[in-house]
Amino acid sequence: MAYTYEELKSKTVADLRKIAAETTHEAVKGYTQLNKEHLLAALCEAFGITTHEHRKVVGIDKSAIKAEIRELKKKRDSALEAHDHAQLKAVRRNIHELKRKLHRASVIAS
């Protein structure tokens, strides 16, 4: 049976051990001694499941914000070369705010 990361993550340790008992992959060897975190990683390796949770950005234009961040990074570099600390601080603050905006708008894709 094919499992997803979310399905495996929602199962109990006992259920994961039953699944591991049916699997002959080298990664799940010694499954009776593994805790849930390690057992989940071993099963994902055995089944070839990626453990990275993908996120998608909702409600904003991600590419426009990333383009703006790239432009601000160029300004940051020029402010560093010019030793303009006031401009450097302002640019870094803008970059930080834009990155936080992206982070707040991202949700786990399901």
Secondary structure, DSSP 8 states (H G I E B T S, - for coil): ----HHHHHHS-HHHHHHHHHT---GGGTTGGG--HHHHHHHHHHHHT------EEE-SS-HHHHHHHHHHHHHHHHHHHHHT-HHHHHHHHHHHHHHHHHHHHHEEE--
